Amino acid sequence: MGRHEWNSGARRWRLTALLGVAVAAFALILTLSGLPDGQGSTRGTSADGDKVHGTPAKPSGKPRAELGWGFTHTEHSADEGERPAVARATKLLAERPLPQVQHLMGWGADNPEPSPGRYDFEAMDRRVDFIRATEGTPVVTLCCAPDWMKGGKAGVDNTDWSRESLERAPDPDHYDDFAELAATVARRYPDVRHFVVWNEFKGFWNSDEGRWDHEGYTELYNKVHRALKKVDKDILVGGPYLVMDSVDPRRKENASTELKGRWGSADQRVLDAFRYWNEHKAGADFVVVDGSSYTVDDELIPDAFAATAKFTAVGRWIRERTGGLPLWWAEYYVEPGDDDDDRDGWSERRRVATQAAGLIAMARGGATTGFYWNPQNTGASCAGCLWRATDLADGGTPLPMLDLLTRFQREFPPGTRYEPAGIATADRGDVRVLADAETALVVNVRKHPVTARIHGKSVDLPAYGVQWLRR
């Protein structure tokens, strides 16, 4: 490890008569062996990070800011695994294409720029190739930052993958460097037309004042926005990707009086941060938030299904303040996680029903794009996953959440004109319905069977039943 701390300023080459030869030879050694050059080891990196990767499809026309309903790739995905399973997953998704998000660093991607000007996009290339192979619309979330941009060491062996390090924001002195890295990504993947700036305000908490550092985030956002638009004015950029936290309705501290409901009250500090970004942003083609239906204390108020009304309320609040910018939910959660952030306490039937209610609530709030955070892991058991893990020989087959997501995208794409549900039940709270002129999605929110009349038709729904009806 000592050689990675080598101070290049201490190297003295006294072979003046052969200086040119020595420099050339040393450069060759660096290339072949990855020895440090003052920026840590550059082994396996390249200086041509902005070279176009692969054979991207040439974009036709201007991209749309509304993408519909898709998912985010996390640490494990279907780009790796047993070859037959990967092939099955690829074919599966190609048959029902979805927009797909990949992060810049972390969540399956390596450190993209371990040393200044030296790039490693191998893992991200593989993810982009997978999205291309499945005919999905690629979206890149520009998070997180290489270590040398946030006080850490440069070099391929010095990446600190701890959560504390990964979630640290770039130092202000490196905002321009991060913006240039974003531009490099845009040049490398010209078919990526949608970029989200950062993730959940990670590293932007002002502990001295007990609030979000919305000034710092907005400065970073504006630099990235300008850098991307300089690459291509038609690239679409959005933020701020704030977590729309809420608190128990009885709680007063930090509770908003303007955005609240039976589900609780929004955290006023989040709303303040959103307002600042909205008023000081250089521009935005869409607005991005994330959040859960439950409170910061993991309370589902008054219950898991009723709590999804938060998505509707938040969506309407945002749309009113952004002049109707397309609204994206980068992440959305309806089931609290455990200490390891696993969500496997519910049956898959209950999970799918609650997720369907959440999608309905987001659509009612004006959202036209949402990304399911795929909790993919390895092995046979994977609660809420979209497909069986591709490390299994028989993996790559669909799971219930993928069926819900792809059907919702097909039936209710951007531009859908929703109609009144026309519900008649013994208890109108028994079901959730979203309908357009042709299709209705009906969800039984009870743990027992119910019968409802939807648009004049009698529908029998099993416990937590989800049905698609043709009108």
C-alpha positions as a printed NumPy array, in Angstrom:
array([[  0.   ,   0.   ,   0.   ],
       [  2.947,   2.304,   0.603],
       [  3.6  ,   2.89 ,  -3.059],
       [  0.158,   4.457,  -3.493],
       [  1.293,   7.283,  -1.227],
       [  4.371,   7.968,  -3.294],
       [  5.009,  11.702,  -3.605],
       [  5.814,  12.453,  -7.197],
       [  7.547,  15.653,  -6.149],
       [ 10.272,  13.598,  -4.464],
       [ 11.273,  11.762,  -7.623],
       [ 14.503,  13.133,  -9.002],
       [ 15.792,  11.867, -12.319],
       [ 19.432,  12.896, -12.815],
       [ 20.057,  11.178, -16.118],
       [ 19.956,  14.485, -17.954],
       [ 21.701,  13.152, -21.046],
       [ 18.956,  10.544, -21.494],
       [ 16.049,  12.555, -20.082],
       [ 13.759,  12.097, -23.057],
       [ 14.363,   8.357, -23.203],
       [ 13.881,   8.013, -19.441],
       [ 10.585,   9.856, -19.467],
       [  9.275,   7.768, -22.341],
       [ 10.365,   4.543, -20.689],
       [  8.812,   5.538, -17.376],
       [  5.529,   6.386, -19.085],
       [  5.541,   2.953, -20.696],
       [  6.118,   1.313, -17.315],
       [  3.19 ,   3.254, -15.859],
       [  0.94 ,   2.087, -18.631],
       [  1.944,  -1.546, -18.348],
       [  2.185,  -1.931, -14.604],
       [ -0.115,   0.711, -13.171],
       [  2.611,   2.236, -11.009],
       [  1.586,   5.44 ,  -9.252],
       [  2.194,   8.746, -10.978],
       [  1.345,  11.01 ,  -8.062],
       [ -2.373,  10.31 ,  -8.343],
       [ -2.348,   6.795,  -6.984],
       [ -2.288,   3.669,  -9.107],
       [ -3.884,   4.074, -12.52 ],
       [ -3.82 ,   0.346, -13.289],
       [ -6.62 ,  -0.632, -15.646],
       [ -7.756,   2.924, -16.292],
       [ -7.88 ,   4.917, -19.498],
       [ -7.466,   8.56 , -20.411],
       [-10.191,   8.436, -23.08 ],
       [-13.234,   8.304, -20.842],
       [-15.327,  10.318, -23.249],
       [-14.755,   7.934, -26.149],
       [-18.145,   6.703, -27.33 ],
       [-18.803,   3.241, -25.94 ],
       [-20.163,   0.506, -28.157],
       [-22.629,   1.232, -30.929],
       [-25.389,   3.318, -29.37 ],
       [-28.556,   3.824, -31.331],
       [-28.607,   7.298, -32.799],
       [-31.228,   9.38 , -30.964],
       [-34.102,  10.397, -33.216],
       [-35.692,  13.729, -32.474],
       [-35.776,  15.438, -29.127],
       [-36.149,  13.233, -26.055],
       [-39.336,  13.279, -24.001],
       [-39.183,  14.351, -20.379],
       [-41.866,  11.831, -19.396],
       [-40.73 ,   8.215, -19.488],
       [-43.4  ,   6.253, -17.651],
       [-42.735,   3.501, -15.137],
       [-39.49 ,   1.584, -14.845],
       [-36.861,   0.463, -12.365],
       [-33.411,   1.189, -10.952],
       [-30.51 ,  -1.23 , -11.156],
       [-28.897,  -1.838,  -7.778],
       [-25.794,  -3.735,  -6.656],
       [-26.892,  -6.987,  -8.267],
       [-28.666,  -7.092, -11.599],
       [-29.123,  -9.259, -14.668],
       [-26.055,  -8.098, -16.551],
       [-24.014, -10.811, -14.799],
       [-24.589, -14.409, -13.741],
       [-25.211, -17.772, -15.356],
       [-25.269, -17.29 , -19.106],
       [-28.681, -18.945, -19.717],
       [-30.236, -16.943, -16.866],
       [-28.811, -13.667, -18.172],
       [-30.142, -14.511, -21.631],
       [-33.595, -15.236, -20.198],
       [-33.681, -11.963, -18.286],
       [-32.469, -10.031, -21.313],
       [-35.153, -11.53 , -23.543],
       [-37.783, -11.029, -20.834],
       [-37.11 ,  -7.312, -20.522],
       [-36.665,  -6.813, -24.257],
       [-40.189,  -8.14 , -24.761],
       [-41.584,  -5.464, -22.44 ],
       [-39.098,  -2.582, -22.434],
       [-38.933,  -0.264, -19.442],
       [-36.956,   2.865, -18.626],
       [-33.983,   1.886, -16.473],
       [-31.738,   3.865, -14.117],
       [-28.052,   3.246, -13.477],
       [-25.995,   5.271, -10.992],
       [-22.607,   6.721, -11.859],
       [-20.771,   5.192,  -8.89 ],
       [-22.047,   2.528,  -6.551],
       [-25.123,   0.367,  -6.985],
       [-23.287,  -1.849,  -9.429],
       [-20.905,   0.727, -10.912],
       [-17.237,   1.083, -10.008],
       [-15.351,   4.299,  -9.299],
       [-15.565,   6.   , -12.719],
       [-12.542,   8.293, -12.256],
       [-10.188,   6.833,  -9.642],
       [ -7.572,   9.466, -10.433],
       [ -8.044,  12.836, -12.135],
       [ -8.362,  12.269, -15.85 ],
       [ -8.097,   8.466, -15.558],
       [-11.33 ,   6.54 , -16.085],
       [-12.739,   3.099, -15.398],
       [-16.172,   2.602, -16.966],
       [-16.023,  -1.181, -17.377],
       [-18.876,  -1.952, -14.962],
       [-21.002,   0.951, -16.14 ],
       [-20.384,  -0.027, -19.78 ],
       [-21.781,  -3.474, -18.965],
       [-24.906,  -2.001, -17.389],
       [-25.466,   0.358, -20.31 ],
       [-24.997,  -2.559, -22.713],
       [-27.659,  -4.49 , -20.806],
       [-30.117,  -1.587, -20.999],
       [-29.455,  -1.297, -24.709],
       [-29.935,  -5.047, -25.194],
       [-33.296,  -4.903, -23.417],
       [-34.372,  -1.861, -25.459],
       [-34.906,   0.162, -22.314],
       [-34.642,   3.925, -22.077],
       [-31.389,   4.598, -20.173],
       [-31.259,   7.12 , -17.35 ],
       [-28.095,   7.985, -15.416],
       [-28.207,   9.232, -11.841],
       [-25.083,  11.314, -11.31 ],
       [-24.066,  10.014,  -7.907],
       [-21.682,   9.366,  -6.308],
       [-18.28 ,  11.106,  -6.464],
       [-14.735,   9.703,  -6.731],
       [-12.741,   9.812,  -3.497],
       [-10.29 ,  12.507,  -4.611],
       [-13.213,  14.903,  -5.091],
       [-14.258,  14.564,  -1.447],
       [-11.061,  14.56 ,   0.591],
       [-10.009,  10.961,  -0.057],
       [ -7.069,   9.455,  -1.901],
       [ -6.804,   9.036,  -5.634],
       [ -5.937,   5.691,  -7.19 ],
       [ -7.678,   2.497,  -8.175],
       [ -6.774,   0.795,  -4.893],
       [ -7.94 ,   3.642,  -2.68 ],
       [-11.689,   3.733,  -3.256],
       [-13.481,   3.71 ,   0.089],
       [-16.762,   1.86 ,  -0.389],
       [-18.041,   2.455,   3.135],
       [-21.441,   4.057,   3.311],
       [-20.009,   7.094,   5.092],
       [-17.584,   7.709,   2.247],
       [-19.901,   6.843,  -0.622],
       [-22.574,   9.227,   0.639],
       [-20.214,  12.161,   0.983],
       [-20.77 ,  14.985,  -1.465],
       [-17.931,  16.442,  -3.518],
       [-16.032,  19.25 ,  -1.836],
       [-17.06 ,  22.652,  -3.247],
       [-13.585,  23.037,  -4.769],
       [-14.365,  19.959,  -6.87 ],
       [-17.855,  20.854,  -8.076],
       [-16.365,  21.782, -11.454],
       [-14.527,  18.456, -11.599],
       [-17.754,  16.572, -10.917],
       [-19.538,  18.584, -13.598],
       [-16.783,  17.698, -16.073],
       [-17.132,  14.021, -15.112],
       [-20.865,  14.297, -15.844],
       [-20.054,  15.76 , -19.252],
       [-17.614,  12.914, -19.887],
       [-20.384,  10.406, -19.177],
       [-22.72 ,  12.224, -21.558],
       [-20.14 ,  12.093, -24.345],
       [-19.401,   8.416, -23.683],
       [-23.05 ,   7.374, -23.835],
       [-24.73 ,   9.675, -26.377],
       [-27.902,   7.586, -26.237],
       [-28.386,   8.561, -22.588],
       [-30.613,  11.613, -22.852],
       [-31.84 ,  11.829, -19.254],
       [-29.662,  12.7  , -16.268],
       [-30.596,  13.071, -12.613],
       [-28.231,  15.163, -10.499],
       [-27.116,  13.426,  -7.303],
       [-29.139,  11.199,  -4.981],
       [-31.174,  12.175,  -1.914],
       [-29.014,  15.196,  -1.002],
       [-26.401,  12.725,   0.265],
       [-23.65 ,  14.656,   2.05 ],
       [-25.582,  17.92 ,   1.954],
       [-26.773,  18.057,   5.55 ],
       [-25.832,  21.238,   7.429],
       [-25.363,  19.877,  10.936],
       [-24.503,  23.298,  12.397],
       [-27.877,  24.718,  11.42 ],
       [-29.894,  21.489,  11.532],
       [-31.107,  21.789,   7.946],
       [-30.246,  20.759,   4.425],
       [-27.42 ,  22.543,   2.628],
       [-29.665,  23.452,  -0.256],
       [-27.276,  26.222,  -1.31 ],
       [-24.429,  23.744,  -1.8  ],
       [-26.567,  21.228,  -3.649],
       [-28.018,  23.885,  -5.944],
       [-24.537,  25.175,  -6.777],
       [-23.472,  21.647,  -7.74 ],
       [-26.702,  21.067,  -9.663],
       [-26.304,  24.269, -11.665],
       [-22.721,  23.463, -12.641],
       [-23.706,  19.96 , -13.767],
       [-26.757,  21.281, -15.606],
       [-24.637,  23.768, -17.572],
       [-21.952,  21.184, -18.346],
       [-24.481,  18.689, -19.719],
       [-26.298,  21.278, -21.802],
       [-22.93 ,  22.312, -23.243],
       [-22.422,  18.74 , -24.462],
       [-25.869,  18.678, -26.05 ],
       [-28.606,  21.232, -25.483],
       [-31.22 ,  18.496, -25.951],
       [-29.995,  16.459, -22.98 ],
       [-32.661,  16.51 , -20.254],
       [-31.6  ,  17.247, -16.674],
       [-33.542,  17.071, -13.432],
       [-33.27 ,  17.28 ,  -9.654],
       [-33.269,  17.779,  -6.711],
       [-33.964,  14.122,  -5.726],
       [-34.968,  15.102,  -2.202],
       [-36.446,  12.542,   0.182],
       [-39.943,  13.793,   0.963],
       [-39.858,  12.796,   4.626],
       [-42.979,  12.971,   6.779],
       [-43.63 ,  12.818,  10.509],
       [-46.453,  11.599,  12.732],
       [-49.459,  13.983,  12.457],
       [-49.3  ,  14.577,  16.21 ],
       [-45.692,  15.697,  16.054],
       [-44.971,  19.428,  15.955],
       [-41.2  ,  19.685,  15.538],
       [-40.253,  20.298,  11.88 ],
       [-43.832,  19.457,  10.844],
       [-45.239,  21.389,   7.903],
       [-48.617,  23.056,   8.266],
       [-49.057,  23.432,   4.497],
       [-48.489,  19.85 ,   3.354],
       [-50.161,  17.317,   5.603],
       [-52.888,  14.7  ,   5.755],
       [-53.969,  11.629,   7.641],
       [-50.623,  10.135,   6.583],
       [-48.72 ,  12.76 ,   8.582],
       [-46.995,  16.084,   7.937],
       [-44.155,  16.774,   5.526],
       [-40.824,  17.74 ,   7.069],
       [-40.665,  21.511,   6.68 ],
       [-36.889,  21.432,   6.214],
       [-37.349,  19.339,   3.085],
       [-39.916,  21.768,   1.698],
       [-37.564,  24.679,   2.416],
       [-34.782,  22.918,   0.533],
       [-37.083,  22.199,  -2.391],
       [-38.19 ,  25.818,  -2.574],
       [-34.608,  27.079,  -2.621],
       [-33.605,  24.736,  -5.435],
       [-36.76 ,  25.553,  -7.372],
       [-36.122,  29.289,  -7.119],
       [-32.369,  29.208,  -7.815],
       [-31.913,  26.343, -10.287],
       [-30.259,  27.093, -13.613],
       [-33.052,  25.155, -15.272],
       [-34.788,  21.799, -15.161],
       [-36.52 ,  19.597, -17.696],
       [-38.22 ,  17.519, -15.019],
       [-38.388,  17.491, -11.235],
       [-37.272,  14.479,  -9.193],
       [-38.15 ,  13.417,  -5.652],
       [-38.316,  10.21 ,  -3.723],
       [-39.94 ,   9.041,  -0.543],
       [-41.971,   6.518,   1.34 ],
       [-45.605,   6.314,   2.301],
       [-44.539,   5.765,   5.921],
       [-43.096,   8.317,   8.346],
       [-39.484,   8.756,   9.408],
       [-40.381,   6.494,  12.336],
       [-41.583,   3.755,   9.956],
       [-45.244,   4.316,  10.84 ],
       [-47.904,   3.532,   8.235],
       [-50.655,   5.98 ,   9.135],
       [-53.482,   5.136,   9.357],
       [-52.574,   1.913,   7.51 ],
       [-50.394,   0.775,   4.626],
       [-52.947,   1.54 ,   1.911],
       [-54.289,   4.826,   3.246],
       [-50.729,   6.03 ,   3.785],
       [-50.123,   5.989,   0.016],
       [-52.247,   9.162,  -0.182],
       [-48.994,  10.913,   0.723],
       [-47.738,  10.333,  -2.837],
       [-50.774,  12.123,  -4.234],
       [-50.495,  15.062,  -1.854],
       [-46.755,  15.513,  -2.381],
       [-47.119,  15.262,  -6.137],
       [-49.789,  17.932,  -6.288],
       [-47.795,  20.235,  -3.984],
       [-44.727,  19.945,  -6.216],
       [-46.615,  20.371,  -9.47 ],
       [-48.232,  23.548,  -8.195],
       [-44.813,  25.05 ,  -7.463],
       [-42.881,  24.024, -10.552],
       [-45.17 ,  25.301, -13.256],
       [-46.217,  21.822, -14.261],
       [-42.751,  20.36 , -14.844],
       [-42.939,  16.603, -15.435],
       [-42.765,  14.855, -12.066],
       [-40.53 ,  11.844, -11.439],
       [-40.427,   9.597,  -8.381],
       [-36.853,   8.285,  -8.426],
       [-37.705,   5.889,  -5.583],
       [-40.911,   5.045,  -3.752],
       [-41.484,   2.728,  -0.819],
       [-44.63 ,   1.352,   0.792],
       [-43.145,  -1.291,   3.098],
       [-40.774,  -0.293,   5.914],
       [-37.422,  -2.057,   5.923],
       [-35.715,  -3.779,   8.81 ],
       [-32.347,  -2.832,  10.319],
       [-30.642,  -4.11 ,   7.159],
       [-33.164,  -2.266,   4.964],
       [-34.629,  -5.589,   3.837],
       [-38.338,  -5.727,   3.104],
       [-39.47 ,  -9.302,   3.439],
       [-42.076,  -9.157,   6.195],
       [-45.093,  -9.232,   3.89 ],
       [-46.522, -11.845,   1.573],
       [-45.889, -11.157,  -2.105],
       [-49.642, -10.77 ,  -2.659],
       [-49.865,  -8.035,  -0.024],
       [-46.707,  -6.389,  -1.35 ],
       [-47.955,  -6.259,  -4.936],
       [-51.329,  -4.887,  -3.843],
       [-49.745,  -2.125,  -1.769],
       [-47.297,  -1.293,  -4.548],
       [-50.211,  -1.058,  -6.973],
       [-51.961,   1.348,  -4.597],
       [-48.766,   3.387,  -4.456],
       [-48.56 ,   3.592,  -8.255],
       [-52.189,   4.697,  -8.385],
       [-51.505,   7.394,  -5.783],
       [-48.462,   8.706,  -7.665],
       [-50.403,   8.868, -10.929],
       [-53.233,  10.735,  -9.203],
       [-50.659,  13.228,  -7.923],
       [-49.562,  14.053, -11.458],
       [-46.45 ,  11.863, -11.734],
       [-45.707,  10.527, -15.196],
       [-42.445,   8.756, -14.367],
       [-41.487,   6.489, -11.491],
       [-38.685,   4.031, -10.836],
       [-39.041,   0.951,  -8.681],
       [-35.925,   0.381,  -6.585],
       [-35.26 ,  -3.242,  -7.495],
       [-34.011,  -5.004,  -4.324],
       [-32.261,  -7.678,  -6.363],
       [-29.914,  -9.969,  -4.492],
       [-28.308, -13.334,  -5.134],
       [-29.827, -16.685,  -4.303],
       [-33.298, -18.17 ,  -4.487],
       [-35.095, -15.882,  -2.028],
       [-35.668, -12.269,  -2.999],
       [-38.716, -10.463,  -1.611],
       [-40.086,  -7.872,  -3.991],
       [-37.566,  -8.551,  -6.753],
       [-38.458,  -8.205, -10.417],
       [-36.862, -11.473, -11.574],
       [-35.251, -14.559, -10.103],
       [-31.548, -13.963,  -9.564],
       [-29.361, -14.659, -12.578],
       [-26.708, -16.373, -10.467],
       [-29.146, -19.3  , -10.452],
       [-29.059, -21.711, -13.377],
       [-32.83 , -21.394, -13.724],
       [-32.89 , -17.679, -12.904],
       [-33.94 , -14.741, -15.059],
       [-37.656, -15.551, -14.934],
       [-40.293, -12.96 , -13.989],
       [-41.64 , -12.359, -10.506],
       [-44.978, -10.723,  -9.585],
       [-43.603,  -7.203,  -9.17 ],
       [-42.293,  -7.2  , -12.739],
       [-45.72 ,  -8.238, -14.008],
       [-47.296,  -5.304, -12.165],
       [-44.716,  -2.794, -13.321],
       [-44.706,  -3.757, -16.989],
       [-48.503,  -3.9  , -17.129],
       [-48.806,  -0.494, -15.479],
       [-46.338,   0.953, -17.997],
       [-48.227,  -0.58 , -20.913],
       [-51.713,   0.455, -19.774],
       [-50.946,   3.879, -18.286],
       [-48.041,   5.446, -20.213],
       [-47.311,   9.192, -20.15 ],
       [-50.192,  11.129, -21.65 ],
       [-52.884,   8.837, -20.247],
       [-56.143,  10.648, -19.563],
       [-57.579,   9.207, -16.384],
       [-61.318,   9.033, -15.808],
       [-63.485,   8.897, -12.669],
       [-63.465,   5.4  , -11.264],
       [-67.21 ,   4.889, -10.834],
       [-66.792,   2.698,  -7.745],
       [-69.694,   1.194,  -5.828],
       [-68.935,  -1.094,  -2.879],
       [-70.351,  -1.781,   0.552],
       [-67.383,   0.215,   1.828],
       [-65.806,   2.541,  -0.736],
       [-62.552,   2.186,   1.171],
       [-62.323,  -1.467,   0.153],
       [-60.723,  -0.814,  -3.226],
       [-58.43 ,   1.524,  -5.121],
       [-59.13 ,   2.105,  -8.812],
       [-57.27 ,   3.855, -11.611],
       [-58.969,   3.952, -14.994],
       [-58.787,   5.445, -18.443],
       [-61.223,   5.01 , -21.296],
       [-60.15 ,   1.417, -21.97 ],
       [-58.706,  -0.124, -18.808],
       [-59.193,  -0.119, -15.06 ],
       [-56.76 ,  -1.299, -12.415],
       [-58.613,  -2.481,  -9.309],
       [-56.924,  -3.261,  -5.978],
       [-58.537,  -4.86 ,  -2.949],
       [-56.922,  -3.256,   0.098],
       [-58.49 ,  -5.729,   2.536],
       [-57.075,  -9.004,   3.8  ],
       [-60.387, -10.662,   3.01 ],
       [-62.361, -11.022,  -0.262],
       [-64.618,  -8.182,  -1.373],
       [-67.135,  -7.622,  -4.158],
       [-67.251,  -4.262,  -5.863],
       [-69.092,  -2.708,  -8.792],
       [-66.689,  -0.973, -11.126],
       [-68.266,   0.985, -13.957],
       [-71.443,  -1.015, -13.522],
       [-69.722,  -4.418, -13.505],
       [-69.563,  -6.706, -10.498],
       [-66.003,  -7.693,  -9.617],
       [-65.017, -10.328,  -7.062],
       [-61.61 ,  -9.68 ,  -5.583],
       [-59.666, -12.078,  -3.361],
       [-57.754, -10.806,  -0.351],
       [-55.259,  -8.188,  -1.581],
       [-56.398,  -8.972,  -5.09 ],
       [-55.149,  -6.953,  -8.077],
       [-57.159,  -7.136, -11.314],
       [-57.006,  -5.454, -14.696],
       [-60.398,  -4.891, -16.314],
       [-61.309,  -4.013, -19.872],
       [-64.057,  -1.413, -20.002]])
